[in-house]
Amino acid sequence: MSQPVRANRLGLVLFTLYCIAYAAFVLIAAFGTFEDGKATGGLARETPFFLGGLSWGIVGGFGLIIGAFILALLYAAFARHDGVEA
């Protein structure tokens, strides 16, 4: 398999992984957080003290941002072509 094809496939795999993570986050936020219009659980609960008591929505959102950055670094590391950085 040629390097550009391999890089394209890797990009699609990483993109799919991120989309799955984002969809899970959105579904939990939409259907697992509120009950009868009140924040009851899911992403509305507070985190343990070592995370500053933030809601899981904030922590999860930052996790998605950091995860996207890590996936970009993985792509850059594995999609190189003959010494030329991707």
Secondary structure as the mmCIF struct_conf table of DSSP 4:
data_model
#
loop_
_struct_conf.conf_type_id
_struct_conf.id
_struct_conf.beg_label_comp_id
_struct_conf.beg_label_asym_id
_struct_conf.beg_label_seq_id
_struct_conf.end_label_comp_id
_struct_conf.end_label_asym_id
_struct_conf.end_label_seq_id
HELX_RH_AL_P HELX_RH_AL_P1 GLN A 3 PHE A 31
BEND BEND1 GLY A 32 THR A 33
STRN STRN1 PHE A 34 GLU A 35
TURN_TY1_P TURN_TY1_P1 ASP A 36 GLY A 37
STRN STRN2 LYS A 38 ALA A 39
BEND BEND2 GLY A 41 GLY A 41
HELX_RH_3T_P HELX_RH_3T_P1 GLY A 42 ALA A 44
BEND BEND3 ARG A 45 ARG A 45
STRN STRN3 GLU A 46 GLU A 46
HELX_LH_PP_P HELX_LH_PP_P1 THR A 47 PRO A 48
HELX_RH_3T_P HELX_RH_3T_P2 PHE A 49 LEU A 51
TURN_TY1_P TURN_TY1_P2 GLY A 52 GLY A 53
STRN STRN4 SER A 55 SER A 55
HELX_RH_AL_P HELX_RH_AL_P2 TRP A 56 PHE A 78
BEND BEND4 ALA A 79 ALA A 79
STRN STRN5 HIS A 81 HIS A 81
TURN_TY1_P TURN_TY1_P3 ASP A 82 GLY A 83
STRN STRN6 VAL A 84 VAL A 84
#
